[in-house]
Amino acid sequence: IWDNYLYYERRKGKNLGGSFSIICQHLLIKKVPVFLRLQMGWKTKGFLMGEPYQGSPIFRLGITGSF
């Protein structure tokens, strides 16, 4: 599964920030749905909740499941 998203947020007194990411999800275990998840993208300079203020690349790797 590939998922693209573009996100931006504007707050009073803060500079506008934005990000673009591509997320890939791969099924690892079929009996109990467990997925390997990879996110790659870029964040611009400015405010986005939970992200650093400066612009930077985004790389995240994780494992997720559903029950």
PQR file with spaces between the fields and no chain letter, atoms N, CA, C, O and H, PARSE charges and radii, in Angstrom:
ATOM       1  N    ILE     1       0.857   -1.174    0.000 -0.4000 1.5000
ATOM       2  CA   ILE     1       0.000    0.000    0.000 -0.0000 2.0000
ATOM       3  C    ILE     1       0.899    1.231    0.000  0.5500 1.7000
ATOM       4  O    ILE     1       1.766    1.369    0.862 -0.5500 1.4000
ATOM       5  N    TRP     2       0.697    2.109   -0.947 -0.4000 1.5000
ATOM       6  CA   TRP     2       1.412    3.387   -0.998 -0.0000 2.0000
ATOM       7  C    TRP     2       0.426    4.488   -0.665  0.5500 1.7000
ATOM       8  O    TRP     2      -0.720    4.461   -1.115 -0.5500 1.4000
ATOM       9  H    TRP     2      -0.008    1.997   -1.648  0.4000 1.0000
ATOM      10  N    ASP     3       0.868    5.454    0.118 -0.4000 1.5000
ATOM      11  CA   ASP     3      -0.009    6.549    0.516 -0.0000 2.0000
ATOM      12  C    ASP     3       0.784    7.847    0.457  0.5500 1.7000
ATOM      13  O    ASP     3       1.849    7.941    1.068 -0.5500 1.4000
ATOM      14  H    ASP     3       1.799    5.476    0.483  0.4000 1.0000
ATOM      15  N    ASN     4       0.304    8.824   -0.246 -0.4000 1.5000
ATOM      16  CA   ASN     4       0.941   10.141   -0.316 -0.0000 2.0000
ATOM      17  C    ASN     4       0.096   11.131    0.462  0.5500 1.7000
ATOM      18  O    ASN     4      -1.132   11.069    0.416 -0.5500 1.4000
ATOM      19  H    ASN     4      -0.561    8.747   -0.743  0.4000 1.0000
ATOM      20  N    TYR     5       0.734   12.034    1.170 -0.4000 1.5000
ATOM      21  CA   TYR     5      -0.045   13.099    1.776 -0.0000 2.0000
ATOM      22  C    TYR     5       0.765   14.374    1.894  0.5500 1.7000
ATOM      23  O    TYR     5       1.984   14.353    2.068 -0.5500 1.4000
ATOM      24  H    TYR     5       1.732   12.084    1.207  0.4000 1.0000
ATOM      25  N    LEU     6       0.066   15.462    1.798 -0.4000 1.5000
ATOM      26  CA   LEU     6       0.648   16.786    1.927 -0.0000 2.0000
ATOM      27  C    LEU     6      -0.052   17.446    3.107  0.5500 1.7000
ATOM      28  O    LEU     6      -1.281   17.445    3.180 -0.5500 1.4000
ATOM      29  H    LEU     6      -0.924   15.479    1.657  0.4000 1.0000
ATOM      30  N    TYR     7       0.718   18.007    4.026 -0.4000 1.5000
ATOM      31  CA   TYR     7       0.155   18.546    5.258 -0.0000 2.0000
ATOM      32  C    TYR     7       0.738   19.926    5.520  0.5500 1.7000
ATOM      33  O    TYR     7       1.940   20.130    5.349 -0.5500 1.4000
ATOM      34  H    TYR     7       1.716   18.008    3.966  0.4000 1.0000
ATOM      35  N    TYR     8      -0.072   20.850    5.923 -0.4000 1.5000
ATOM      36  CA   TYR     8       0.412   22.149    6.361 -0.0000 2.0000
ATOM      37  C    TYR     8      -0.475   22.656    7.486  0.5500 1.7000
ATOM      38  O    TYR     8      -1.625   22.243    7.638 -0.5500 1.4000
ATOM      39  H    TYR     8      -1.048   20.685    6.062  0.4000 1.0000
ATOM      40  N    GLU     9       0.083   23.544    8.254 -0.4000 1.5000
ATOM      41  CA   GLU     9      -0.656   24.081    9.400 -0.0000 2.0000
ATOM      42  C    GLU     9      -0.281   25.540    9.590  0.5500 1.7000
ATOM      43  O    GLU     9       0.890   25.901    9.464 -0.5500 1.4000
ATOM      44  H    GLU     9       1.017   23.880    8.130  0.4000 1.0000
ATOM      45  N    ARG    10      -1.248   26.371    9.889 -0.4000 1.5000
ATOM      46  CA   ARG    10      -1.003   27.788   10.135 -0.0000 2.0000
ATOM      47  C    ARG    10      -1.470   28.104   11.557  0.5500 1.7000
ATOM      48  O    ARG    10      -2.605   27.804   11.926 -0.5500 1.4000
ATOM      49  H    ARG    10      -2.198   26.078    9.991  0.4000 1.0000
ATOM      50  N    ARG    11      -0.599   28.702   12.337 -0.4000 1.5000
ATOM      51  CA   ARG    11      -0.939   29.110   13.696 -0.0000 2.0000
ATOM      52  C    ARG    11      -0.652   30.593   13.855  0.5500 1.7000
ATOM      53  O    ARG    11       0.281   31.115   13.246 -0.5500 1.4000
ATOM      54  H    ARG    11       0.324   28.946   12.037  0.4000 1.0000
ATOM      55  N    LYS    12      -1.437   31.266   14.657 -0.4000 1.5000
ATOM      56  CA   LYS    12      -1.240   32.700   14.890 -0.0000 2.0000
ATOM      57  C    LYS    12       0.154   32.939   15.474  0.5500 1.7000
ATOM      58  O    LYS    12       0.525   32.325   16.474 -0.5500 1.4000
ATOM      59  H    LYS    12      -2.195   30.843   15.152  0.4000 1.0000
ATOM      60  N    GLY    13       0.908   33.815   14.859 -0.4000 1.5000
ATOM      61  CA   GLY    13       2.244   34.147   15.340 -0.0000 2.0000
ATOM      62  C    GLY    13       3.314   33.156   14.922  0.5500 1.7000
ATOM      63  O    GLY    13       4.469   33.314   15.317 -0.5500 1.4000
ATOM      64  H    GLY    13       0.606   34.314   14.046  0.4000 1.0000
ATOM      65  N    LYS    14       2.981   32.152   14.149 -0.4000 1.5000
ATOM      66  CA   LYS    14       3.957   31.144   13.713 -0.0000 2.0000
ATOM      67  C    LYS    14       4.091   31.200   12.197  0.5500 1.7000
ATOM      68  O    LYS    14       3.168   31.634   11.508 -0.5500 1.4000
ATOM      69  H    LYS    14       2.043   32.023   13.828  0.4000 1.0000
ATOM      70  N    ASN    15       5.216   30.771   11.682 -0.4000 1.5000
ATOM      71  CA   ASN    15       5.402   30.676   10.240 -0.0000 2.0000
ATOM      72  C    ASN    15       4.737   29.414    9.721  0.5500 1.7000
ATOM      73  O    ASN    15       4.680   28.400   10.418 -0.5500 1.4000
ATOM      74  H    ASN    15       5.966   30.419   12.241  0.4000 1.0000
ATOM      75  N    LEU    16       4.235   29.480    8.499 -0.4000 1.5000
ATOM      76  CA   LEU    16       3.599   28.343    7.855 -0.0000 2.0000
ATOM      77  C    LEU    16       4.644   27.267    7.559  0.5500 1.7000
ATOM      78  O    LEU    16       5.742   27.581    7.098 -0.5500 1.4000
ATOM      79  H    LEU    16       4.281   30.303    7.934  0.4000 1.0000
ATOM      80  N    GLY    17       4.313   26.014    7.818 -0.4000 1.5000
ATOM      81  CA   GLY    17       5.185   24.896    7.505 -0.0000 2.0000
ATOM      82  C    GLY    17       4.423   23.871    6.702  0.5500 1.7000
ATOM      83  O    GLY    17       3.192   23.884    6.695 -0.5500 1.4000
ATOM      84  H    GLY    17       3.421   25.759    8.192  0.4000 1.0000
ATOM      85  N    GLY    18       5.126   22.985    6.024 -0.4000 1.5000
ATOM      86  CA   GLY    18       4.462   21.954    5.242 -0.0000 2.0000
ATOM      87  C    GLY    18       5.338   20.722    5.129  0.5500 1.7000
ATOM      88  O    GLY    18       6.543   20.781    5.373 -0.5500 1.4000
ATOM      89  H    GLY    18       6.126   22.975    6.030  0.4000 1.0000
ATOM      90  N    SER    19       4.725   19.602    4.756 -0.4000 1.5000
ATOM      91  CA   SER    19       5.496   18.384    4.555 -0.0000 2.0000
ATOM      92  C    SER    19       4.858   17.543    3.463  0.5500 1.7000
ATOM      93  O    SER    19       3.662   17.647    3.190 -0.5500 1.4000
ATOM      94  H    SER    19       3.746   19.554    4.558  0.4000 1.0000
ATOM      95  N    PHE    20       5.675   16.716    2.854 -0.4000 1.5000
ATOM      96  CA   PHE    20       5.224   15.774    1.847 -0.0000 2.0000
ATOM      97  C    PHE    20       5.870   14.440    2.164  0.5500 1.7000
ATOM      98  O    PHE    20       7.077   14.379    2.399 -0.5500 1.4000
ATOM      99  H    PHE    20       6.647   16.632    3.076  0.4000 1.0000
ATOM     100  N    SER    21       5.085   13.365    2.173 -0.4000 1.5000
ATOM     101  CA   SER    21       5.614   12.043    2.498 -0.0000 2.0000
ATOM     102  C    SER    21       5.019   10.971    1.605  0.5500 1.7000
ATOM     103  O    SER    21       3.895   11.092    1.117 -0.5500 1.4000
ATOM     104  H    SER    21       4.105   13.415    1.981  0.4000 1.0000
ATOM     105  N    ILE    22       5.795    9.927    1.405 -0.4000 1.5000
ATOM     106  CA   ILE    22       5.324    8.701    0.764 -0.0000 2.0000
ATOM     107  C    ILE    22       5.454    7.605    1.815  0.5500 1.7000
ATOM     108  O    ILE    22       6.513    7.436    2.420 -0.5500 1.4000
ATOM     109  H    ILE    22       6.707    9.829    1.802  0.4000 1.0000
ATOM     110  N    ILE    23       4.365    6.856    2.028 -0.4000 1.5000
ATOM     111  CA   ILE    23       4.352    5.798    3.026 -0.0000 2.0000
ATOM     112  C    ILE    23       4.127    4.467    2.328  0.5500 1.7000
ATOM     113  O    ILE    23       3.190    4.316    1.543 -0.5500 1.4000
ATOM     114  H    ILE    23       3.505    6.993    1.537  0.4000 1.0000
ATOM     115  N    CYS    24       4.987    3.508    2.616 -0.4000 1.5000
ATOM     116  CA   CYS    24       4.871    2.162    2.059 -0.0000 2.0000
ATOM     117  C    CYS    24       4.606    1.196    3.211  0.5500 1.7000
ATOM     118  O    CYS    24       5.261    1.269    4.251 -0.5500 1.4000
ATOM     119  H    CYS    24       5.748    3.630    3.253  0.4000 1.0000
ATOM     120  N    GLN    25       3.665    0.310    3.027 -0.4000 1.5000
ATOM     121  CA   GLN    25       3.304   -0.658    4.065 -0.0000 2.0000
ATOM     122  C    GLN    25       3.347   -2.052    3.448  0.5500 1.7000
ATOM     123  O    GLN    25       2.758   -2.279    2.391 -0.5500 1.4000
ATOM     124  H    GLN    25       3.133    0.251    2.183  0.4000 1.0000
ATOM     125  N    HIS    26       4.048   -3.001    4.106 -0.4000 1.5000
ATOM     126  CA   HIS    26       4.206   -4.359    3.591 -0.0000 2.0000
ATOM     127  C    HIS    26       3.765   -5.368    4.648  0.5500 1.7000
ATOM     128  O    HIS    26       4.206   -5.300    5.795 -0.5500 1.4000
ATOM     129  H    HIS    26       4.526   -2.817    4.965  0.4000 1.0000
ATOM     130  N    LEU    27       2.900   -6.300    4.267 -0.4000 1.5000
ATOM     131  CA   LEU    27       2.399   -7.328    5.181 -0.0000 2.0000
ATOM     132  C    LEU    27       3.519   -8.304    5.542  0.5500 1.7000
ATOM     133  O    LEU    27       4.121   -8.903    4.650 -0.5500 1.4000
ATOM     134  H    LEU    27       2.541   -6.356    3.336  0.4000 1.0000
ATOM     135  N    LEU    28       3.807   -8.474    6.837 -0.4000 1.5000
ATOM     136  CA   LEU    28       4.850   -9.386    7.298 -0.0000 2.0000
ATOM     137  C    LEU    28       4.287  -10.729    7.748  0.5500 1.7000
ATOM     138  O    LEU    28       4.817  -11.778    7.380 -0.5500 1.4000
ATOM     139  H    LEU    28       3.318   -7.988    7.562  0.4000 1.0000
ATOM     140  N    ILE    29       3.216  -10.706    8.543 -0.4000 1.5000
ATOM     141  CA   ILE    29       2.613  -11.928    9.097 -0.0000 2.0000
ATOM     142  C    ILE    29       1.132  -11.939    8.729  0.5500 1.7000
ATOM     143  O    ILE    29       0.412  -10.986    9.029 -0.5500 1.4000
ATOM     144  H    ILE    29       2.786   -9.855    8.842  0.4000 1.0000
ATOM     145  N    LYS    30       0.670  -13.017    8.078 -0.4000 1.5000
ATOM     146  CA   LYS    30      -0.721  -13.067    7.607 -0.0000 2.0000
ATOM     147  C    LYS    30      -1.717  -13.449    8.686  0.5500 1.7000
ATOM     148  O    LYS    30      -2.822  -12.907    8.709 -0.5500 1.4000
ATOM     149  H    LYS    30       1.255  -13.791    7.835  0.4000 1.0000
ATOM     150  N    LYS    31      -1.358  -14.385    9.600 -0.4000 1.5000
ATOM     151  CA   LYS    31      -2.307  -14.854   10.621 -0.0000 2.0000
ATOM     152  C    LYS    31      -2.790  -13.711   11.513  0.5500 1.7000
ATOM     153  O    LYS    31      -3.989  -13.545   11.738 -0.5500 1.4000
ATOM     154  H    LYS    31      -0.460  -14.826    9.581  0.4000 1.0000
ATOM     155  N    VAL    32      -1.854  -12.942   12.005 -0.4000 1.5000
ATOM     156  CA   VAL    32      -2.173  -11.724   12.763 -0.0000 2.0000
ATOM     157  C    VAL    32      -1.608  -10.588   11.917  0.5500 1.7000
ATOM     158  O    VAL    32      -0.388  -10.461   11.822 -0.5500 1.4000
ATOM     159  H    VAL    32      -0.880  -13.077   11.822  0.4000 1.0000
ATOM     160  N    PRO    33      -2.451   -9.757   11.299 -0.5600 1.5000
ATOM     161  CA   PRO    33      -1.942   -8.748   10.366  0.2800 2.0000
ATOM     162  C    PRO    33      -0.904   -7.814   11.001  0.5500 1.7000
ATOM     163  O    PRO    33      -1.245   -6.901   11.754 -0.5500 1.4000
ATOM     164  N    VAL    34       0.368   -8.067   10.677 -0.4000 1.5000
ATOM     165  CA   VAL    34       1.482   -7.244   11.145 -0.0000 2.0000
ATOM     166  C    VAL    34       2.171   -6.683    9.905  0.5500 1.7000
ATOM     167  O    VAL    34       2.478   -7.420    8.967 -0.5500 1.4000
ATOM     168  H    VAL    34       0.645   -8.809   10.066  0.4000 1.0000
ATOM     169  N    PHE    35       2.410   -5.377    9.908 -0.4000 1.5000
ATOM     170  CA   PHE    35       2.944   -4.693    8.748 -0.0000 2.0000
ATOM     171  C    PHE    35       4.260   -3.996    9.070  0.5500 1.7000
ATOM     172  O    PHE    35       4.440   -3.481   10.174 -0.5500 1.4000
ATOM     173  H    PHE    35       2.160   -4.778   10.669  0.4000 1.0000
ATOM     174  N    LEU    36       5.168   -3.978    8.120 -0.4000 1.5000
ATOM     175  CA   LEU    36       6.364   -3.147    8.164 -0.0000 2.0000
ATOM     176  C    LEU    36       6.001   -1.860    7.442  0.5500 1.7000
ATOM     177  O    LEU    36       5.439   -1.898    6.347 -0.5500 1.4000
ATOM     178  H    LEU    36       5.022   -4.396    7.224  0.4000 1.0000
ATOM     179  N    ARG    37       6.319   -0.722    8.046 -0.4000 1.5000
ATOM     180  CA   ARG    37       5.895    0.569    7.503 -0.0000 2.0000
ATOM     181  C    ARG    37       7.102    1.482    7.339  0.5500 1.7000
ATOM     182  O    ARG    37       7.897    1.629    8.267 -0.5500 1.4000
ATOM     183  H    ARG    37       6.776   -0.691    8.935  0.4000 1.0000
ATOM     184  N    LEU    38       7.246    2.097    6.168 -0.4000 1.5000
ATOM     185  CA   LEU    38       8.347    3.001    5.869 -0.0000 2.0000
ATOM     186  C    LEU    38       7.774    4.329    5.386  0.5500 1.7000
ATOM     187  O    LEU    38       6.912    4.356    4.508 -0.5500 1.4000
ATOM     188  H    LEU    38       6.600    1.977    5.414  0.4000 1.0000
ATOM     189  N    GLN    39       8.253    5.425    5.960 -0.4000 1.5000
ATOM     190  CA   GLN    39       7.839    6.766    5.540 -0.0000 2.0000
ATOM     191  C    GLN    39       9.067    7.538    5.102  0.5500 1.7000
ATOM     192  O    GLN    39      10.065    7.587    5.822 -0.5500 1.4000
ATOM     193  H    GLN    39       8.953    5.403    6.674  0.4000 1.0000
ATOM     194  N    MET    40       8.999    8.149    3.912 -0.4000 1.5000
ATOM     195  CA   MET    40      10.075    8.991    3.393 -0.0000 2.0000
ATOM     196  C    MET    40       9.444   10.293    2.902  0.5500 1.7000
ATOM     197  O    MET    40       8.390   10.278    2.266 -0.5500 1.4000
ATOM     198  H    MET    40       8.188    8.109    3.327  0.4000 1.0000
ATOM     199  N    GLY    41      10.085   11.404    3.196 -0.4000 1.5000
ATOM     200  CA   GLY    41       9.519   12.676    2.766 -0.0000 2.0000
ATOM     201  C    GLY    41      10.399   13.855    3.089  0.5500 1.7000
ATOM     202  O    GLY    41      11.593   13.710    3.350 -0.5500 1.4000
ATOM     203  H    GLY    41      10.942   11.416    3.713  0.4000 1.0000
ATOM     204  N    TRP    42       9.795   15.026    3.068 -0.4000 1.5000
ATOM     205  CA   TRP    42      10.508   16.272    3.328 -0.0000 2.0000
ATOM     206  C    TRP    42       9.601   17.228    4.087  0.5500 1.7000
ATOM     207  O    TRP    42       8.396   17.277    3.841 -0.5500 1.4000
ATOM     208  H    TRP    42       8.824   15.144    2.856  0.4000 1.0000
ATOM     209  N    LYS    43      10.184   17.989    5.012 -0.4000 1.5000
ATOM     210  CA   LYS    43       9.470   18.999    5.778 -0.0000 2.0000
ATOM     211  C    LYS    43      10.111   20.348    5.518  0.5500 1.7000
ATOM     212  O    LYS    43      11.334   20.478    5.568 -0.5500 1.4000
ATOM     213  H    LYS    43      11.163   17.948    5.212  0.4000 1.0000
ATOM     214  N    THR    44       9.283   21.364    5.238 -0.4000 1.5000
ATOM     215  CA   THR    44       9.796   22.716    5.012 -0.0000 2.0000
ATOM     216  C    THR    44      10.080   23.402    6.345  0.5500 1.7000
ATOM     217  O    THR    44       9.649   22.936    7.399 -0.5500 1.4000
ATOM     218  H    THR    44       8.290   21.258    5.198  0.4000 1.0000
ATOM     219  N    LYS    45      10.814   24.515    6.283 -0.4000 1.5000
ATOM     220  CA   LYS    45      11.040   25.318    7.480 -0.0000 2.0000
ATOM     221  C    LYS    45       9.715   25.944    7.886  0.5500 1.7000
ATOM     222  O    LYS    45       8.992   26.453    7.030 -0.5500 1.4000
ATOM     223  H    LYS    45      11.164   24.893    5.426  0.4000 1.0000
ATOM     224  N    GLY    46       9.386   25.918    9.149 -0.4000 1.5000
ATOM     225  CA   GLY    46       8.152   26.514    9.656 -0.0000 2.0000
ATOM     226  C    GLY    46       7.494   25.604   10.673  0.5500 1.7000
ATOM     227  O    GLY    46       8.008   24.526   10.971 -0.5500 1.4000
ATOM     228  H    GLY    46       9.973   25.504    9.844  0.4000 1.0000
ATOM     229  N    PHE    47       6.380   26.021   11.199 -0.4000 1.5000
ATOM     230  CA   PHE    47       5.710   25.307   12.286 -0.0000 2.0000
ATOM     231  C    PHE    47       4.832   24.161   11.771  0.5500 1.7000
ATOM     232  O    PHE    47       3.956   24.371   10.933 -0.5500 1.4000
ATOM     233  H    PHE    47       5.961   26.896   10.958  0.4000 1.0000
ATOM     234  N    LEU    48       5.071   22.979   12.269 -0.4000 1.5000
ATOM     235  CA   LEU    48       4.184   21.818   12.158 -0.0000 2.0000
ATOM     236  C    LEU    48       4.218   21.126   13.510  0.5500 1.7000
ATOM     237  O    LEU    48       5.297   20.837   14.026 -0.5500 1.4000
ATOM     238  H    LEU    48       5.783   22.809   12.950  0.4000 1.0000
ATOM     239  N    MET    49       3.069   20.858   14.086 -0.4000 1.5000
ATOM     240  CA   MET    49       3.002   20.261   15.413 -0.0000 2.0000
ATOM     241  C    MET    49       3.761   18.929   15.463  0.5500 1.7000
ATOM     242  O    MET    49       3.545   18.054   14.625 -0.5500 1.4000
ATOM     243  H    MET    49       2.192   21.093   13.666  0.4000 1.0000
ATOM     244  N    GLY    50       4.635   18.787   16.437 -0.4000 1.5000
ATOM     245  CA   GLY    50       5.383   17.549   16.644 -0.0000 2.0000
ATOM     246  C    GLY    50       6.587   17.383   15.742  0.5500 1.7000
ATOM     247  O    GLY    50       7.176   16.303   15.713 -0.5500 1.4000
ATOM     248  H    GLY    50       4.811   19.498   17.118  0.4000 1.0000
ATOM     249  N    GLU    51       6.973   18.405   15.010 -0.4000 1.5000
ATOM     250  CA   GLU    51       8.120   18.337   14.099 -0.0000 2.0000
ATOM     251  C    GLU    51       9.103   19.452   14.441  0.5500 1.7000
ATOM     252  O    GLU    51       8.704   20.461   15.023 -0.5500 1.4000
ATOM     253  H    GLU    51       6.495   19.282   15.034  0.4000 1.0000
ATOM     254  N    PRO    52      10.393   19.290   14.088 -0.5600 1.5000
ATOM     255  CA   PRO    52      11.349   20.376   14.314  0.2800 2.0000
ATOM     256  C    PRO    52      11.016   21.591   13.450  0.5500 1.7000
ATOM     257  O    PRO    52      10.364   21.453   12.414 -0.5500 1.4000
ATOM     258  N    TYR    53      11.457   22.775   13.866 -0.4000 1.5000
ATOM     259  CA   TYR    53      11.121   24.010   13.155 -0.0000 2.0000
ATOM     260  C    TYR    53      11.833   24.121   11.809  0.5500 1.7000
ATOM     261  O    TYR    53      11.259   24.629   10.846 -0.5500 1.4000
ATOM     262  H    TYR    53      11.987   22.887   14.707  0.4000 1.0000
ATOM     263  N    GLN    54      13.083   23.648   11.734 -0.4000 1.5000
ATOM     264  CA   GLN    54      13.842   23.769   10.499 -0.0000 2.0000
ATOM     265  C    GLN    54      13.408   22.722    9.464  0.5500 1.7000
ATOM     266  O    GLN    54      12.820   21.699    9.816 -0.5500 1.4000
ATOM     267  H    GLN    54      13.549   23.235   12.516  0.4000 1.0000
ATOM     268  N    GLY    55      13.701   22.984    8.202 -0.4000 1.5000
ATOM     269  CA   GLY    55      13.395   22.042    7.139 -0.0000 2.0000
ATOM     270  C    GLY    55      14.333   20.847    7.203  0.5500 1.7000
ATOM     271  O    GLY    55      15.513   21.004    7.516 -0.5500 1.4000
ATOM     272  H    GLY    55      14.179   23.815    7.916  0.4000 1.0000
ATOM     273  N    SER    56      13.830   19.673    6.917 -0.4000 1.5000
ATOM     274  CA   SER    56      14.660   18.476    6.998 -0.0000 2.0000
ATOM     275  C    SER    56      13.980   17.311    6.285  0.5500 1.7000
ATOM     276  O    SER    56      12.768   17.325    6.073 -0.5500 1.4000
ATOM     277  H    SER    56      12.871   19.546    6.663  0.4000 1.0000
ATOM     278  N    PRO    57      14.782   16.289    5.912 -0.5600 1.5000
ATOM     279  CA   PRO    57      14.173   15.080    5.361  0.2800 2.0000
ATOM     280  C    PRO    57      13.469   14.302    6.469  0.5500 1.7000
ATOM     281  O    PRO    57      13.801   14.442    7.646 -0.5500 1.4000
ATOM     282  N    ILE    58      12.493   13.483    6.081 -0.4000 1.5000
ATOM     283  CA   ILE    58      11.753   12.664    7.034 -0.0000 2.0000
ATOM     284  C    ILE    58      11.969   11.199    6.668  0.5500 1.7000
ATOM     285  O    ILE    58      11.676   10.796    5.542 -0.5500 1.4000
ATOM     286  H    ILE    58      12.223   13.369    5.125  0.4000 1.0000
ATOM     287  N    PHE    59      12.479   10.396    7.604 -0.4000 1.5000
ATOM     288  CA   PHE    59      12.617    8.960    7.430 -0.0000 2.0000
ATOM     289  C    PHE    59      12.103    8.287    8.697  0.5500 1.7000
ATOM     290  O    PHE    59      12.616    8.540    9.787 -0.5500 1.4000
ATOM     291  H    PHE    59      12.717   10.723    8.519  0.4000 1.0000
ATOM     292  N    ARG    60      11.112    7.446    8.561 -0.4000 1.5000
ATOM     293  CA   ARG    60      10.573    6.711    9.712 -0.0000 2.0000
ATOM     294  C    ARG    60      10.387    5.259    9.299  0.5500 1.7000
ATOM     295  O    ARG    60       9.979    4.967    8.175 -0.5500 1.4000
ATOM     296  H    ARG    60      10.696    7.241    7.676  0.4000 1.0000
ATOM     297  N    LEU    61      10.690    4.358   10.219 -0.4000 1.5000
ATOM     298  CA   LEU    61      10.519    2.933   10.010 -0.0000 2.0000
ATOM     299  C    LEU    61       9.792    2.377   11.218  0.5500 1.7000
ATOM     300  O    LEU    61      10.156    2.694   12.351 -0.5500 1.4000
ATOM     301  H    LEU    61      11.021    4.595   11.132  0.4000 1.0000
ATOM     302  N    GLY    62       8.775    1.555   11.007 -0.4000 1.5000
ATOM     303  CA   GLY    62       8.026    1.042   12.141 -0.0000 2.0000
ATOM     304  C    GLY    62       7.299   -0.253   11.817  0.5500 1.7000
ATOM     305  O    GLY    62       7.256   -0.694   10.668 -0.5500 1.4000
ATOM     306  H    GLY    62       8.480    1.297   10.087  0.4000 1.0000
ATOM     307  N    ILE    63       6.743   -0.838   12.832 -0.4000 1.5000
ATOM     308  CA   ILE    63       5.928   -2.048   12.722 -0.0000 2.0000
ATOM     309  C    ILE    63       4.561   -1.716   13.289  0.5500 1.7000
ATOM     310  O    ILE    63       4.459   -1.121   14.362 -0.5500 1.4000
ATOM     311  H    ILE    63       6.778   -0.480   13.765  0.4000 1.0000
ATOM     312  N    THR    64       3.515   -2.094   12.580 -0.4000 1.5000
ATOM     313  CA   THR    64       2.161   -1.822   13.027 -0.0000 2.0000
ATOM     314  C    THR    64       1.316   -3.084   12.829  0.5500 1.7000
ATOM     315  O    THR    64       1.660   -3.953   12.028 -0.5500 1.4000
ATOM     316  H    THR    64       3.597   -2.577   11.708  0.4000 1.0000
ATOM     317  N    GLY    65       0.238   -3.169   13.551 -0.4000 1.5000
ATOM     318  CA   GLY    65      -0.647   -4.330   13.437 -0.0000 2.0000
ATOM     319  C    GLY    65      -2.086   -3.954   13.643  0.5500 1.7000
ATOM     320  O    GLY    65      -2.398   -2.865   14.124 -0.5500 1.4000
ATOM     321  H    GLY    65      -0.041   -2.463   14.201  0.4000 1.0000
ATOM     322  N    SER    66      -2.955   -4.856   13.278 -0.4000 1.5000
ATOM     323  CA   SER    66      -4.382   -4.658   13.515 -0.0000 2.0000
ATOM     324  C    SER    66      -4.950   -5.929   14.121  0.5500 1.7000
ATOM     325  O    SER    66      -4.508   -7.036   13.812 -0.5500 1.4000
ATOM     326  H    SER    66      -2.701   -5.741   12.887  0.4000 1.0000
ATOM     327  N    PHE    67      -5.927   -5.752   14.980 -0.4000 1.5000
ATOM     328  CA   PHE    67      -6.501   -6.896   15.689 -0.0000 2.0000
ATOM     329  C    PHE    67      -7.993   -6.941   15.493  0.5500 1.7000
ATOM     330  O    PHE    67      -8.657   -7.836   16.015 -0.5500 1.4000
ATOM     331  H    PHE    67      -6.286   -4.853   15.231  0.4000 1.0000
